[in-house]
């Protein structure tokens, strides 16, 4: 699946699940999610479940963190690398 499609799906999921009153324009693909507190540990696990179910990937415990999950751009790149 194309990276842009993944980015849009992840953005939609984050807005719906964690930022329901936020304007979509305020969440960019480069917005820091973990380091700013938008995603806490439970929210990150919800996101990982979404990624695994939606894209048929498996995410190892050591892959869940700021290195792969801090921005939508990083999340999309991570998903693409797991699919490849």
C-alpha positions as CSV (number, residue, x, y, z in Angstrom):
1,X,0.0,0.0,0.0
2,X,1.2,3.5,-0.8
3,X,2.8,5.5,2.0
4,X,0.4,8.4,1.4
5,X,-2.6,6.1,1.9
6,X,-1.1,4.8,5.1
7,X,-0.5,8.4,6.3
8,X,-4.1,9.4,5.7
9,X,-5.5,6.3,7.4
10,X,-3.2,6.8,10.4
11,X,-4.1,10.5,10.7
12,X,-7.8,9.7,10.5
13,X,-7.4,7.0,13.2
14,X,-5.5,9.3,15.5
15,X,-8.0,12.1,15.1
16,X,-11.0,9.8,15.6
17,X,-9.6,7.9,18.6
18,X,-7.4,10.5,20.4
19,X,-8.1,14.0,19.2
20,X,-11.9,13.9,18.4
21,X,-12.3,17.7,18.8
22,X,-9.2,18.7,16.9
23,X,-9.3,20.2,13.5
24,X,-7.6,17.9,10.9
25,X,-5.5,20.8,9.7
26,X,-3.8,21.0,13.1
27,X,-2.4,17.5,12.8
28,X,0.4,17.3,10.2
29,X,2.4,14.2,9.1
30,X,5.3,15.6,11.1
31,X,3.5,16.5,14.3
32,X,5.3,14.8,17.2
33,X,2.9,12.4,18.8
34,X,4.8,10.6,21.5
35,X,7.1,13.3,22.7
36,X,4.3,15.8,23.0
37,X,2.0,13.5,24.8
38,X,-0.7,13.1,22.1
39,X,0.0,9.3,22.3
40,X,0.6,7.9,25.8
41,X,1.5,4.3,26.3
42,X,-2.1,3.0,26.1
43,X,-2.8,5.1,23.0
44,X,0.3,3.8,21.4
45,X,-0.8,0.2,22.0
46,X,-4.2,1.0,20.5
47,X,-2.4,2.4,17.4
48,X,-0.2,-0.7,17.2
49,X,-3.3,-2.9,17.2
50,X,-4.8,-0.8,14.5
51,X,-1.7,-1.1,12.4
52,X,-1.4,-4.8,12.9
53,X,-5.1,-5.4,12.0
54,X,-5.2,-3.0,9.1
55,X,-1.9,-3.8,7.4
56,X,-1.4,-7.4,8.4
57,X,1.9,-6.7,10.1
58,X,3.4,-7.8,13.4
59,X,5.0,-5.1,15.6
60,X,7.6,-6.4,18.2
61,X,7.7,-4.8,21.6
62,X,11.1,-3.2,21.0
63,X,9.6,-1.5,17.9
64,X,7.0,0.4,19.9
65,X,8.4,3.7,20.8
66,X,9.6,7.1,19.7
67,X,11.9,5.7,17.0
68,X,9.0,4.4,14.9
69,X,5.9,6.0,16.3
70,X,6.6,9.7,17.0
71,X,5.2,11.1,13.7
72,X,2.7,9.9,11.1
73,X,5.6,10.0,8.5
74,X,7.6,7.7,10.7
75,X,4.7,5.4,11.3
76,X,3.9,5.1,7.5
77,X,7.6,4.4,6.7
78,X,7.7,1.7,9.5
79,X,4.5,0.1,8.1
80,X,5.9,0.1,4.5
81,X,9.2,-1.5,5.8
82,X,7.3,-4.2,7.7
83,X,5.2,-5.0,4.6
84,X,8.3,-5.3,2.3
